[in-house]
Amino acid sequence: MHPVTCCRQIAVVTTLLLLLNVPPAHSETYTLGIQPIMSRAETKTFYRPLSEYLSDRTGHQFRIVAHHNFVAYWEAMRRKPTDLVLDPPHFTGYRVRKANYQVLAKIRDTLSFSLITNEDLLLFEPDELIGKRVVTPASPSLSGVELARIFPNQMRQPNTISEPNFEQALQRLRAGHAEAALVPTPMISGDTTVNTVTTTEPVPHLAVSASPELPDELRRQIQRALLEAHQNETGQAMLEKVNISGFEAADNDLYRPYAALLQGVWGY
């Protein structure tokens, strides 16, 4: 074999070997914010299937960022943006209006809260709870904001008790340490041990929105992964684990108006 031809063949083989051993594209780590409806540790554990699913579909890592309560969550929201976030409508609307976030998808259906009492306290109107103990996570949680809407008269208010999350709010009610609680309606669906005094008007369910700093192609990958989750086995398993019915298309216009619910909240 001619020496030049031999050298060329060696060069070709070497190039192919290098190509076969090229390391995968660099994987970045991004943050995924979740509102504190559970304890910080429980939030990270419960939503890990979602972060793992997004990591699997995009090739990047998603680190869950959780907080102890809604006050800390609100403060972090204003000061330290999260790359990706699963938020209720008022926080989503705030991020859209104030920080140019882009809504990628929403959980199917709507969201509402029910004002409930234990079965031994039968009330028919919210006004019957004025001066009595009502427990729910503090504003600016959506339930805290909705509680203020139920009782708009500043001179006629219940004695509001704050708990970090809805599980603890319900525990306090069941223990007789409050006369009523405001919790997500699905939480007490079919529960015959409580009475429903009133239910709030439904609003769009939680949405996934992305920071403007997130690369466009990654945003599209995430959006596609969410909208197609119910169509593949991996996505279906994730949805079941995090108790989500599925995701559907949504946009900024749907959520932008709900930022107004935060007017009057410190820091808005």
TITOR-70340 format. One record per residue: residue in one letter; x, y negated, z of N, C-alpha, C in turn. Coordinates in pm, whole numbers, padded with zeros to 5 digits, always signed. Atoms other than C-alpha are relative to their C-alpha. Layout:
% residues N
AXYZXYZXYZ...
This chain:
% residues 268
M+00085+00119+00000+00000+00000+00000+00088-00124+00000H-00078+00124+00008+00126-00345-00086+00000-00069+00137P-00007+00063-00131+00246-00529+00227-00101-00112+00020V+00096+00112-00011+00023-00831+00154-00140+00053+00022T+00133-00061-00015-00284-00611+00114-00017+00057+00139C+00005-00057-00135-00200-00432+00437-00023-00108+00105C+00014+00110-00097-00167-00760+00624-00140-00059-00002R+00136+00052+00011-00500-00880+00490-00100+00091+00068Q+00091-00097-00064-00673-00561+00603+00009-00008+00152I-00019+00012-00145-00522-00594+00947-00068-00126+00052A+00063+00126-00041-00641-00954+00963-00151+00012+00007V+00146-00019+00003-00993-00853+00865-00046+00082+00118V+00035-00087-00113-01002-00572+01122+00010-00076+00132T-00020+00077-00123-00867-00804+01391-00113-00099+00021T+00110+00098-00009-01129-01067+01311-00129+00067+00042L+00122-00073-00036-01408-00807+01330+00000+00041+00146L-00010-00040-00141-01283-00682+01664-00024-00119+00093L+00022+00120-00082-01274-01035+01798-00147-00039+00003L+00142+00034+00006-01627-01095+01676-00083+00094+00085L+00075-00098-00079-01749-00775+01837+00016-00022+00149N-00026+00021-00143-01600-00885+02167-00023-00145+00042V+00031+00140-00036-01721-01246+02159-00094+00003+00120P+00088+00000-00116-01873-01315+02500-00134-00064-00033P+00132+00058+00028-02245-01403+02510+00003-00150+00022A+00011+00145-00016-02353-01764+02486-00004-00036+00148H-00011+00040-00140-02288-01953+02807-00138-00014+00064S+00127+00005-00072-02572-01907+03056+00002-00112+00103E+00012+00110-00095-02680-02215+03245-00095+00039+00112T+00092-00019-00112-02857-02228+03581-00088-00123+00013Y+00095+00108-00011-03171-02439+03608-00086+00019+00125T+00083-00008-00121-03403-02519+03899-00147+00011-00035L+00145-00020+00014-03765-02409+03929-00066-00039+00131G+00064+00049-00122-03967-02607+04182-00139+00059+00019I+00131-00056-00035-04268-02456+04360-00053-00075+00122Q+00058+00071-00113-04505-02642+04591-00007+00091+00123P-00009-00081-00123-04494-02528+04959-00134+00044+00056I+00125-00053-00054-04825-02346+04995+00026+00121+00088M-00045-00105-00092-04628-02075+05178+00127-00050+00067S-00127+00039-00060-04319-02085+05395+00107-00002-00109R-00108+00013+00098-03992-02164+05220+00051+00137-00046A-00050-00133+00033-03869-01805+05236-00104+00079-00079E+00106-00073+00069-04206-01662+05128-00018-00051-00143T+00013+00058+00134-04222-01901+04833+00105+00057-00094K-00109-00053+00084-03884-01786+04703-00022+00146-00034T+00023-00143+00023-03978-01420+04743-00118+00023-00093F+00124-00023+00075-04327-01447+04601+00016-00036-00147Y-00011+00047+00139-04230-01640+04287+00127+00048-00071R-00119-00053+00065-03908-01452+04215-00032+00072-00132P+00031-00064+00129-04081-01240+03945-00014-00101-00114L+00013+00102+00103-04160-01562+03757+00137-00050-00044S-00133+00049+00035-03802-01689+03773+00079+00108-00076E-00070-00109+00068-03670-01347+03670-00053+00021-00141Y+00060-00013+00134-03913-01329+03379+00053-00108-00094L-00051+00109+00083-03804-01670+03250+00148+00019-00031S-00142-00027+00024-03439-01572+03292+00017+00106-00108D-00008-00108+00097-03497-01254+03096-00035-00047-00141R+00047+00044+00131-03677-01433+02813+00088-00109-00062T-00079+00111+00053-03435-01726+02780+00150+00023+00004G-00144-00023-00014-03096-01588+02882+00067-00095+00097H-00053+00093-00100-03056-01859+03146-00056+00037+00137Q+00043-00031-00136-03090-01839+03523-00088-00113+00054F+00089+00098-00062-03371-02012+03714+00000+00022+00151R-00011-00006-00147-03314-02085+04082-00120-00071+00062I+00119+00057-00062-03628-02140+04288+00039-00099+00108V-00019+00103-00102-03630-02460+04492-00129-00012+00078A+00118+00006-00086-03871-02453+04787+00026-00094+00117H-00011+00093-00112-03943-02688+05077-00089+00045+00115H+00072-00043-00121-04077-02655+05430-00142-00053+00005N+00134+00060-00005-04377-02885+05382-00017-00099-00115F+00029+00088+00112-04544-03126+05143+00066-00136+00012V-00069+00128-00017-04384-03436+05292+00142+00010-00056A-00135-00021+00052-04037-03296+05218-00004+00022-00151Y+00014-00025+00143-04157-03180+04877-00020-00130-00078W+00027+00130+00063-04289-03527+04790+00125-00087-00003E-00122+00080-00006-03968-03692+04901+00102+00050-00102A-00094-00056+00097-03757-03454+04692-00046-00026-00143M+00054+00024+00132-03987-03503+04394+00039-00138-00052R-00030+00137+00039-03918-03875+04392+00150-00027-00012R-00143+00030-00008-03545-03853+04458+00090+00099-00075K-00087-00101+00061-03412-03530+04309-00082+00085-00098P+00083-00071+00098-03583-03414+03987+00037+00147-00013T-00017-00143+00023-03631-03043+03925-00013+00027-00149D+00002-00026+00144-03567-02896+03580-00136+00049-00048L+00128-00061+00035-03888-02695+03573-00082+00009+00127V+00081+00001-00122-04181-02705+03811-00139+00054-00027L+00138-00047+00002-04511-02531+03881-00075-00080+00104D+00060+00100-00088-04734-02800+04026-00150-00013-00020P+00142+00034+00016-05099-02892+04095-00015-00127-00083P+00019+00107+00098-05256-03160+03874+00047-00138+00042H-00039+00137-00038-05183-03471+04082+00151-00017-00006F-00146+00007+00010-04810-03392+04109+00045+00008-00146T-00034-00010+00142-04798-03288+03743-00023-00134-00070G+00031+00130+00060-04967-03612+03642+00101-00106+00040Y-00101+00096-00049-04722-03809+03857+00131+00018-00076R-00125-00026+00071-04424-03640+03693-00011-00047-00146V+00020+00043+00139-04571-03709+03347+00009-00153-00009R+00007+00145+00008-04636-04076+03421+00127-00069+00046K-00114+00069-00062-04335-04162+03634+00136+00051-00044A-00131-00059+00027-04060-03927+03516+00009+00065-00139N-00002-00049+00139-04149-03835+03155+00012+00151-00012Y+00003-00146+00012-04201-03467+03225-00093+00040-00115Q+00081-00053+00109-04353-03254+02950-00074+00125+00047V+00080-00117-00038-04639-03015+03028+00018+00108-00106L-00023-00111+00091-04563-02675+02874-00117+00097-00006A+00112-00093-00006-04856-02460+02987-00066-00014+00136K+00072+00002-00128-05115-02425+03263-00053+00139+00032I+00067-00122-00041-05259-02140+03462-00145-00008-00048R+00138-00002+00048-05594-02035+03319-00097-00042+00110D+00108+00037-00090-05914-02165+03477+00028-00132+00071T-00009+00125-00074-05956-02447+03727+00031+00027+00146L-00037-00009-00141-05875-02520+04090-00097-00084+00082S+00086+00075-00092-06104-02624+04375+00032+00042+00143F-00020-00028-00142-06102-02633+04755-00135+00007+00070S+00123-00015-00076-06367-02525+05002+00023-00041+00145L+00001+00040-00141-06437-02686+05337-00081+00104+00075I+00064-00116-00062-06517-02392+05563+00003-00010+00153T+00002-00018-00145-06611-02313+05922-00008+00149+00028N+00022-00140-00038-06615-01986+06114-00149+00031-00002E+00140-00040+00016-06937-01788+06088-00089-00042+00118D+00081+00039-00116-07048-01893+06438-00026-00150+00007L+00026+00145+00005-07050-02264+06342-00060-00031-00136L+00070+00020+00127-07311-02324+06074-00029-00149-00019L+00021+00141+00032-07290-02675+05926-00040-00011-00146F+00051+00015+00136-07450-02813+05612+00056-00123-00072E-00052+00122+00060-07288-03154+05555+00138-00031+00056P-00132+00038-00051-06927-03276+05581-00006-00100+00115D+00010+00101-00106-07042-03567+05799-00016+00061+00139E+00016-00067-00129-07121-03315+06073+00136+00034+00062L-00134-00029-00050-06744-03269+06107+00074-00127+00043I-00064+00124-00044-06669-03633+06187+00033+00011+00149G-00046-00010-00138-06466-03639+06506+00043+00140+00040K-00039-00138-00029-06410-03263+06490+00132+00034-00070R-00131-00039+00052-06086-03080+06408-00014+00072-00135V-00004-00060+00133-06027-03005+06040+00147+00020-00036V-00140-00033+00024-05704-02831+05938+00025+00027-00148T-00044-00022+00137-05525-02834+05603+00142-00055-00012P-00131+00063+00019-05173-02910+05473-00015-00151-00023A+00011+00146+00001-05108-03282+05505+00016-00057-00141S-00026+00077+00121-05127-03531+05222+00150-00028-00006P+00063+00005+00133-04979-03556+04963-00032+00135-00063S+00051-00125+00059-05082-03191+04921-00134-00032-00066L+00127+00028+00067-05382-03172+04689-00117+00017+00096S+00108-00018-00097-05598-03042+04973-00009-00120+00094G+00002+00118-00085-05492-03335+05191-00060-00120-00071V+00058+00107+00081-05579-03576+04912-00150+00020-00016E+00142-00028+00016-05913-03403+04855-00078-00021+00131L+00067+00023-00129-05993-03417+05227-00029-00148+00019A+00021+00145-00010-05950-03795+05215-00115-00045-00090R+00110+00034+00090-06193-03805+04923-00135+00045+00057I+00124-00047-00062-06450-03604+05118-00045-00097+00109F+00029+00095-00109-06427-03856+05403+00060-00137-00036P-00058+00127+00047-06372-04194+05229-00011-00115+00100N+00019+00107-00097-06496-04407+05520+00105+00012+00111Q-00109-00005-00098-06192-04488+05735-00049-00004+00144M+00055+00009-00136-06419-04545+06036-00074+00128+00040R+00073-00123-00028-06584-04206+06010+00081+00118-00054Q-00097-00101+00042-06312-03942+05997-00001+00121+00094P-00025-00114-00088-06254-03592+06127+00136-00016+00067N-00132-00004-00063-05960-03521+06354+00084+00098-00084T-00074-00083+00094-05722-03396+06085+00123+00061+00066I-00116-00074-00050-05471-03131+06187+00077+00053-00119S-00083-00044+00111-05181-03052+05959+00068+00133+00031E-00078-00123-00006-05038-02707+05897+00086+00006-00127P-00089-00001+00116-04746-02636+05660-00058+00068-00124N+00054-00071+00114-04948-02399+05441-00141+00050+00032F+00140-00038-00014-05296-02255+05387-00018+00124+00087E+00010-00118-00086-05228-01922+05559-00007-00042+00146Q-00003+00046-00138-05147-02103+05882-00125-00082+00032A+00123+00076-00021-05446-02333+05837-00116+00095+00029L+00107-00098-00020-05676-02032+05809+00017+00072+00134Q-00025-00064-00129-05512-01867+06110-00046-00088+00115R+00042+00093-00105-05572-02178+06319-00153-00003+00011L+00145+00000+00000-05938-02181+06216-00054+00127+00066R+00049-00127-00052-05988-01812+06296+00028+00014+00150A-00032-00005-00143-05821-01858+06635-00085-00096+00082G+00086+00093-00071-06077-02125+06722+00068-00129+00039H-00074+00122-00031-05820-02405+06729-00036-00115-00094A+00054+00104+00087-06012-02605+06467-00143+00039-00034E+00140-00028+00036-06376-02638+06370-00014+00031-00150A+00011-00021+00144-06308-02636+05994+00138+00000-00064A-00125+00000+00077-06039-02586+05730-00034-00026-00145L+00015+00021+00143-05996-02698+05372+00107+00084-00069V-00092-00097+00061-05841-02415+05167-00041+00024-00145P+00038-00033+00138-05830-02303+04802-00120+00095-00002T+00122-00080+00006-06168-02156+04708+00026+00149-00020P-00023-00145+00017-06027-01822+04582+00048+00070+00126M-00057-00058-00122-05865-01772+04922-00109+00062+00087I+00107-00051-00086-06204-01712+05085-00114+00059-00083S+00101-00059+00085-06391-01566+04789-00044+00136+00054G+00054-00125-00051-06617-01290+04917+00016+00019+00149D-00022-00009-00145-06522-01360+05281-00129-00035+00073T+00127+00023-00069-06839-01322+05488+00019-00051+00142T-00025+00047-00137-06671-01437+05810+00011-00152+00007V-00006+00146-00001-06672-01803+05705-00123-00057-00069N+00108+00073+00065-06935-02058+05605+00061-00113-00083T-00049+00108+00086-06876-02300+05317-00089-00121+00016V+00074+00125-00017-06980-02656+05394-00011-00072-00133T+00001+00062+00132-06883-02801+05056+00122+00048-00078T-00111-00035+00089-06657-02731+04759+00031-00119-00089T-00039+00116+00079-06461-02996+04575-00023+00025-00150E+00014-00009+00145-06502-03071+04204+00123+00072-00057P-00115-00071+00057-06283-02836+03997+00090-00093-00081V-00101+00075+00076-05964-02978+03848+00085+00102-00076P-00085-00095+00071-05716-02825+03601+00092+00076+00095H-00085-00084-00086-05515-02541+03752+00146-00047-00009L-00142+00035-00003-05142-02558+03824+00061+00007-00140A-00067+00005+00130-04920-02647+03529+00150+00014+00017V-00146-00003+00007-04560-02578+03436+00042-00118-00086S-00051+00115+00076-04384-02897+03330+00152-00003+00007A-00145+00000+00014-04027-02962+03222+00056-00141+00005S-00072+00127-00006-03786-03243+03297+00044-00042-00139P-00051+00046+00131-03682-03462+03000+00146+00039-00021E-00140-00042+00012-03327-03342+03073+00014+00143-00052L-00006-00139+00046-03416-02985+02977+00012+00001-00152P-00017-00004+00146-03294-02904+02623-00130+00039-00072D+00123-00023+00075-03570-02904+02360-00021+00148-00033E+00014-00141+00038-03500-02550+02244-00035+00086+00120L+00032-00077-00120-03510-02418+02600-00145-00024+00042R+00140+00029-00030-03842-02594+02658-00093+00084-00088R+00083-00079+00091-03983-02421+02352+00004+00148+00037Q-00012-00139-00042-03849-02085+02472-00087+00028+00122I+00078-00017-00122-04009-02130+02813-00149-00002-00031Q+00141+00012+00036-04340-02241+02666-00049+00127-00069R+00037-00121+00071-04348-01943+02431-00007+00119+00095A-00002-00110-00097-04257-01705+02715-00124-00001+00089L+00117+00012-00088-04540-01836+02933-00129+00035-00075L+00123-00021+00075-04808-01837+02664-00015+00143-00050E+00005-00137+00048-04715-01487+02551+00010+00104+00112A-00023-00092-00112-04676-01337+02898-00105+00111+00007H+00106-00102-00010-05012-01159+02887+00003+00100-00114Q-00004-00086+00118-04917-00995+02557+00110+00106+00005N-00107-00099-00009-04614-00794+02672+00007+00060+00140E+00000-00073-00127-04553-00542+02950+00076-00074+00110T-00079+00072-00100-04283-00745+03124-00078-00119+00053G+00079+00116-00041-04504-01055+03128-00121+00039+00081Q+00118-00048-00074-04809-00862+03244+00037+00039+00143A-00045-00040-00133-04612-00716+03534+00030-00123+00085M-00029+00123-00072-04491-01064+03630-00128-00069+00046L+00127+00067-00032-04843-01212+03618-00071+00070+00117E+00065-00076-00107-04975-00934+03841+00069-00024+00134K-00075+00017-00124-04699-00980+04098-00021-00139+00062V+00017+00135-00052-04751-01357+04129-00146-00042+00003N+00145+00021-00010-05131-01324+04114-00047-00116-00089I+00041+00100+00098-05172-01539+03802-00075+00072-00112S+00081-00064+00104-05444-01457+03548+00066-00010-00137G-00066+00021+00127-05231-01589+03264+00019-00149-00022F-00025+00140+00034-05112-01912+03104-00069-00035-00130E+00062+00048+00121-05282-02122+02839+00058-00136-00037A-00056+00125+00049-05191-02425+02630-00056-00120+00076A+00041+00124-00067-05205-02769+02793+00096-00110-00044D-00088+00110+00039-05060-03114+02733-00003-00111+00105N-00013+00110-00096-04969-03436+02912-00131-00074+00020D+00124+00077-00009-05303-03602+02835-00097+00060+00100L+00091-00065-00093-05489-03345+03042+00034-00036+00144Y-00043+00017-00140-05284-03411+03357+00030-00145+00040R-00040+00137-00032-05182-03777+03332-00099-00074+00092P+00094+00074-00085-05507-03915+03486+00003+00040+00148Y+00006-00047-00138-05469-03705+03802+00109-00060+00088A-00099+00072-00081-05165-03906+03911-00068-00104+00089A+00072+00102-00076-05420-04161+04032-00043+00050+00138L+00036-00054-00131-05508-03925+04319+00104-00032+00106L-00108+00029-00095-05175-04019+04476+00009-00149+00035Q-00001+00141-00035-05249-04391+04487-00033-00016+00149G+00015+00016-00143-05220-04500+04846+00092+00087+00081V-00098-00084-00067-04971-04228+04929+00133-00074+00006W-00127+00072-00017-04645-04369+05066+00101+00044-00105G-00102-00028+00099-04383-04394+04796-00053+00006-00142Y+00055-00008+00134-04623-04388+04501+00036-00127-00080
